[in-house]
Amino acid sequence: MRLRNLALFTVLPFCLSACEVASSSSSGSPDLDDQSSAERAVLNGFDAKSPALNAIGTVGLYSPDINIYTFWCTGTLIAPKLVLTAKHCAISTHPATAGVPLVNLTPMQFAVGADVNAGNPIKLYDVVRVDLSPVDEGGFIKMGNDVAVLHLKEAVVGVTPIAVAKAAFTSADVGRAFVTVGFGASSAEDAAYSVYTGKRAAGGVTIHAVEGQSYQALYGSWEKYYDFMVWLYGQDTVDIAIDIIKGWWNDLMILPEYELHAGGQPGNGQLCAGDDGSPLIGQEGGVRKVFGVASNSWFSPSSRCAGGTFFGIIGPKTREMLEAASQHSEQPAQSPRATSPQKITADDIRAQIAAAIERSRQLP
């Protein structure tokens, strides 16, 4: 993944991809305006293009009339017929159909392969059902535990799944190193226009916070947070809405057991648009496992994607959902399709995801 210094952006970000490297302030929290360049494409000794990583693919839509597959999120094969991704990658976020599984509205596929540009996916697998984490309140983007599992119509062959880790996160995991892998934009400028590379790349991240205030994790101090809000909304608006601004600082919390903040530290990768659902990969018992999925990253005056990433992690209720999904994965009940579905394109879904994130950050 390629990093670079980026120009000023004055609009809210899409969710998540490219690996930009952020340094930290003296308080140990990331300085969101200090970006540098690096290349990150190795995961536990494997190049990100290696077939050994083919369990990490994309979630998207094949359009047979134009013979094009377009993706909007990353997903990870955790069993032959199950794919782990973010909840907001699997449901409609359009106000008129909010919360409805996308598979009820349009065909969906999971694509295997390191490069999903035209003709490159090894194979497309139809999604027939979606199961969502039952935790649906709280979290950075206010969707609760941002985790979902997709059921595939047929088993993926020739690819070794990456199992879900069993261990829970504690404060002792702060500073622990992980890797995340995605297919999204190669720069934050591309993210602004939903230009995703479609090429699998990896970057390292360290756990920054597993509890506490979300904006504290991002900024480290009220002063830095306040300065950012003044840049974003203007001094007059902040003065008028100061109670709301204070409420965000005090009340928006990392969702206990179901969310953490990672990255934004020296040498870390940074997720951006197209990397939603990317796996948080680590070691458990000497075996590579999935510990969570990318939910949302933030931005700064100098970069559309900065400050690390909030990940949805596998808490108790979500683990129960995954266990139930595993028991029914051989013959999943197909999700009912809308009787008169409106035609939805992959670009529509990308735009819906971006708009949902923007709405969650707007002042009333």
C-alpha positions in Angstrom: 0.0 0.0 0.0 1.4 3.3 -0.9 1.4 6.4 1.3 1.7 10.0 0.6 1.0 13.4 2.0 -2.5 14.5 1.1 -4.3 17.8 0.4 -7.0 19.4 2.5 -10.4 17.7 2.4 -13.4 19.5 3.7 -16.0 16.7 3.4 -16.7 13.7 5.6 -14.9 10.5 4.7 -16.1 7.3 3.2 -15.5 4.4 5.6 -12.1 2.8 4.9 -8.2 1.5 2.6 -4.8 2.8 1.7 -2.0 2.4 4.2 -1.0 5.9 5.3 1.3 6.2 8.3 0.4 8.5 11.2 2.8 9.5 14.0 1.7 10.1 17.6 1.7 13.0 19.9 3.6 13.1 23.1 0.5 11.8 24.9 0.7 8.6 22.9 -2.4 9.5 20.8 -2.1 9.8 17.0 -1.3 13.2 15.4 -3.8 13.1 12.6 -2.0 15.7 10.5 1.4 14.1 10.4 1.6 11.8 7.4 4.6 10.1 5.8 5.2 7.5 3.1 5.8 3.8 3.2 5.1 0.5 1.4 3.2 -2.3 3.2 2.4 -5.5 1.4 3.5 -8.4 3.6 1.4 -10.4 6.0 3.1 -12.9 8.2 5.8 -13.6 5.6 3.4 -13.7 2.7 3.1 -11.1 -0.1 -0.5 -9.9 -0.2 -0.8 -11.3 -3.7 -0.1 -14.8 -2.5 -2.8 -17.5 -3.0 -2.2 -18.4 0.6 -4.3 -15.2 1.4 -7.2 -16.0 -0.9 -9.5 -16.4 2.0 -9.5 -12.6 2.0 -11.6 -11.4 -0.9 -14.2 -8.9 -1.7 -18.0 -8.4 -1.4 -19.7 -7.0 -4.5 -22.1 -7.4 -7.4 -21.6 -9.0 -10.8 -23.5 -7.3 -13.6 -24.0 -9.9 -16.3 -25.3 -7.4 -18.8 -22.0 -5.6 -18.9 -19.8 -8.5 -17.6 -18.3 -6.5 -14.8 -17.9 -7.2 -11.1 -17.7 -4.2 -8.8 -17.0 -4.5 -5.1 -17.8 -2.3 -2.2 -16.2 -4.1 0.8 -13.6 -6.6 1.9 -14.6 -10.0 3.4 -12.9 -13.0 4.8 -13.7 -16.7 4.3 -14.0 -18.2 7.8 -15.6 -21.5 6.7 -16.1 -23.0 3.3 -19.5 -21.3 3.0 -19.2 -18.4 5.4 -17.7 -14.9 4.9 -17.1 -12.4 7.7 -17.5 -8.7 6.9 -18.9 -5.5 8.4 -22.6 -5.2 9.1 -22.8 -2.0 7.1 -21.4 -3.9 4.1 -24.3 -6.3 4.2 -27.3 -4.2 4.8 -29.0 -1.3 3.0 -28.1 2.1 4.6 -30.5 4.0 2.3 -33.1 5.7 4.6 -36.0 4.1 2.7 -34.7 0.5 3.2 -32.3 1.0 6.1 -31.4 -2.3 7.8 -32.7 -4.6 5.1 -30.1 -7.2 4.1 -28.7 -6.3 0.7 -29.2 -9.8 -0.5 -32.9 -9.2 -0.1 -32.7 -6.3 -2.6 -30.0 -7.4 -5.1 -27.7 -10.2 -6.0 -24.4 -10.3 -4.1 -21.2 -12.2 -4.6 -17.9 -13.0 -2.7 -14.9 -12.8 -5.1 -11.8 -14.8 -4.5 -8.5 -13.5 -5.8 -5.8 -11.0 -5.1 -6.9 -8.7 -7.9 -10.6 -8.2 -8.6 -10.2 -6.0 -11.7 -12.0 -7.2 -14.8 -11.3 -10.8 -15.5 -9.1 -11.4 -12.5 -11.2 -12.9 -9.8 -10.6 -16.6 -9.5 -14.3 -17.2 -9.0 -17.5 -15.5 -7.8 -19.7 -17.1 -5.2 -23.3 -16.1 -4.8 -24.4 -14.9 -1.3 -27.8 -16.3 -0.3 -28.2 -15.1 3.2 -26.9 -12.6 5.7 -26.7 -12.9 9.5 -26.1 -9.8 11.6 -24.6 -9.3 15.0 -27.6 -8.8 17.3 -25.8 -5.9 19.1 -27.4 -3.0 17.2 -26.9 0.1 19.4 -23.8 2.1 20.2 -20.4 2.0 18.5 -18.6 4.7 16.5 -21.0 4.6 13.5 -24.0 3.9 15.8 -24.8 0.4 14.3 -23.8 -1.5 17.4 -21.3 -4.4 16.7 -20.5 -3.8 13.1 -20.1 -7.5 12.2 -22.0 -9.7 9.8 -21.6 -13.1 8.2 -22.5 -13.9 4.6 -23.8 -17.4 3.7 -22.6 -18.6 0.3 -24.7 -20.8 -2.1 -21.8 -23.2 -2.6 -18.6 -24.0 -0.8 -15.4 -22.2 -1.8 -12.9 -24.8 -3.0 -9.1 -24.6 -3.1 -9.0 -21.9 -0.4 -8.2 -22.4 3.2 -10.5 -20.4 5.5 -9.1 -18.2 8.3 -10.9 -19.2 11.5 -12.3 -16.7 14.0 -10.2 -16.2 17.2 -11.7 -17.3 20.5 -9.8 -14.9 22.8 -11.4 -11.7 24.0 -9.6 -8.4 24.1 -8.5 -6.8 27.4 -6.6 -3.7 28.3 -3.5 -5.9 28.3 -3.8 -6.1 24.5 -3.1 -2.3 24.0 0.1 -2.1 22.0 -0.3 -5.6 20.5 0.6 -5.9 16.8 -1.9 -7.1 14.2 -2.2 -7.0 10.4 -5.2 -5.9 8.3 -5.8 -6.6 4.6 -8.0 -4.8 2.1 -8.7 -3.9 -1.6 -9.6 -0.3 -1.4 -8.3 3.0 -2.6 -4.6 3.5 -3.1 -4.7 7.1 -1.9 -7.2 9.2 0.0 -7.7 11.3 -3.1 -9.0 8.2 -4.9 -11.2 7.5 -1.9 -12.9 10.8 -2.4 -14.1 9.5 -5.8 -14.7 5.8 -4.8 -11.7 4.8 -7.0 -10.6 1.5 -5.5 -7.6 -0.5 -6.7 -9.2 -3.9 -6.3 -5.7 -5.2 -5.5 -5.1 -6.9 -2.2 -2.6 -5.2 0.1 -1.7 -5.5 3.8 -0.6 -3.1 6.6 0.4 -3.5 10.2 -1.6 -1.9 13.0 -1.3 -1.8 16.8 -4.2 -1.9 19.3 -4.6 1.6 20.6 -7.7 1.4 22.8 -10.3 -1.3 23.8 -12.4 0.9 26.0 -13.1 4.6 26.9 -14.1 7.6 24.9 -14.0 7.2 21.1 -12.7 10.8 20.4 -10.2 10.5 23.3 -8.8 7.5 21.3 -8.6 9.6 18.2 -7.3 12.9 19.6 -5.8 12.3 23.0 -7.1 15.6 24.5 -10.2 17.8 24.5 -8.1 20.7 23.1 -7.1 18.7 19.9 -10.6 17.5 19.5 -12.1 21.0 19.9 -9.6 22.4 17.4 -10.7 19.8 14.9 -14.3 20.6 15.4 -13.6 24.3 14.8 -11.8 23.4 11.6 -14.7 21.2 10.5 -17.7 23.3 11.4 -16.3 26.8 12.0 -16.0 28.7 15.2 -19.5 30.2 15.1 -21.2 26.8 14.7 -19.1 25.2 17.4 -20.0 28.0 19.8 -23.7 27.6 19.0 -23.5 23.7 19.2 -21.0 23.5 22.1 -23.3 21.3 24.1 -23.6 18.8 21.3 -19.8 18.9 20.7 -19.2 18.2 24.4 -21.8 15.5 24.3 -19.9 13.7 21.5 -16.7 13.9 23.4 -18.2 12.7 26.7 -20.8 10.2 25.4 -19.5 8.5 22.3 -17.8 5.4 23.7 -15.9 2.5 22.3 -18.5 -0.3 22.6 -17.3 -2.6 25.4 -16.5 -6.2 24.2 -17.6 -5.4 20.6 -15.3 -2.6 19.4 -11.7 -1.4 19.6 -9.5 1.3 18.0 -6.3 0.3 16.2 -3.7 2.0 14.1 -2.8 5.7 13.9 0.5 5.0 15.5 4.1 5.4 14.0 4.6 2.9 11.2 0.9 1.7 11.2 -1.2 1.2 8.1 -4.4 3.3 7.6 -7.6 1.9 6.2 -9.8 4.0 3.9 -12.6 3.7 1.3 -13.1 0.1 0.1 -11.5 -1.5 3.1 -14.7 -1.7 5.1 -14.9 -5.3 6.4 -11.2 -5.9 6.2 -10.0 -8.5 8.7 -8.0 -7.8 11.8 -5.5 -10.6 11.6 -3.4 -11.9 14.5 -1.9 -15.0 16.0 -3.7 -17.3 18.4 -1.9 -20.5 19.5 0.6 -19.9 16.7 -2.2 -20.0 14.1 -3.4 -17.0 12.0 -6.9 -16.0 13.1 -9.5 -13.2 12.4 -10.1 -11.1 15.5 -12.5 -8.5 14.0 -13.4 -6.5 10.9 -12.8 -2.9 9.9 -15.8 -0.6 10.7 -14.8 3.1 10.2 -11.8 5.3 10.0 -11.6 9.1 10.5 -10.0 12.0 8.7 -8.0 15.2 9.3 -7.5 18.6 7.7 -4.6 17.1 5.7 -6.0 13.6 4.9 -9.3 12.0 4.0 -8.3 8.9 5.9 -6.3 9.3 9.1 -6.2 8.5 12.8 -6.5 4.7 12.7 -9.6 2.5 12.4 -12.4 1.4 14.6 -12.9 -2.4 14.3 -15.9 -4.5 15.2 -14.7 -7.4 17.3 -16.3 -10.7 18.2 -18.1 -10.3 21.5 -20.2 -12.9 23.3 -23.5 -12.3 21.4 -21.8 -12.1 18.1 -19.9 -15.3 18.7 -23.3 -17.0 19.4 -24.5 -15.7 16.1 -21.4 -17.0 14.3 -21.8 -20.4 16.0 -25.4 -20.6 14.9 -24.4 -19.6 11.4 -21.8 -22.3 11.3 -24.4 -24.9 12.3 -26.7 -23.9 9.4 -24.0 -23.2 6.8 -24.5 -26.4 4.9 -28.1 -25.6 3.8 -28.7 -21.9 4.7 -32.3 -20.6 4.3 -32.2 -18.2 1.4 -33.1 -14.7 2.2 -36.4 -13.6 0.6 -36.0 -11.3 -2.3 -38.2 -8.2 -2.7 -41.1 -9.0 -5.0 -40.4 -5.8 -7.1 -36.8 -4.9 -6.2 -35.5 -1.5 -7.4 -32.4 -1.9 -9.5 -29.3 -1.3 -7.3 -25.8 -1.0 -8.6 -22.5 -1.5 -6.7 -21.9 2.2 -7.2 -25.2 2.9 -5.5 -24.2 0.8 -2.5 -20.8 2.5 -2.3 -22.6 5.9 -2.2 -25.1 4.7 0.4 -22.2 3.6 2.7 -20.5 6.9 2.3 -23.7 8.9 3.0 -24.5 6.8 6.1 -21.2 7.6 7.6 -21.6 11.2 6.8 -25.1 11.3 8.4 -23.7 9.8 11.6 -21.3 12.8 12.0 -23.6 15.7 11.0 -24.7 18.2 13.6 -28.5 18.3 14.0 
